[in-house]
Amino acid sequence: MKPRFEAIAWRAMRYSGILLIPLAWFHVYLQDVIVGVHAIDINYVAVRLANTGWVVYNFLLLAFAFAHGMYGLRQVSFDFVRSERGRRNVSILLLVLWLVISLIGAIALIGGARPELITH
Ligand code: HEM
């Protein structure tokens, strides 16, 4: 990998880590401490996901947390994959995985929850 790319990725990892502190902590504080899992059902999620602000918030949480994790996995894989070519392939694979799964998450968030589709 080019040194310039490595420097950008290194910085991105640190910035995303800092951003994750408010994003992830507030998410858990809100959902688990303030609201509580006993109060979470499909109607609750439907109301939240009808709000564009929460959709954006959740997408940022997903994209940054996942990028942060994938970057960490990439570093760990470099302990085992030594060749330049191998490292390049691992990096591309992880990037594609990150893109595809982030896209699936975004589609789920935009689609929202549809309680009216549940039949009892
Ligand atoms: C006990 C702890 C947690 C509870 C009760 C909880 C609850 C929820 C609920 C109800 C949703 C649905 C969407 C919404 O209402 O906004 C959600 C979505 C989400 N949560 Fe959590 N959560 C917890 C911990 C975490 C943690 C630790 C992370 C990551 C660091 C996380 C990441 C996400 C993401 C990325 C989404 C959006 C997923 C998507 O649809 O693409 N959650 N969570």
Residues whose N, C-alpha, C, O or C-beta is under 5 A from the ligand:
A	BS01	HEM	A24 V28 Q31 D32 V37 I40 V45 R48 N58 L61 L62 A65 G105 A106 A108 L109
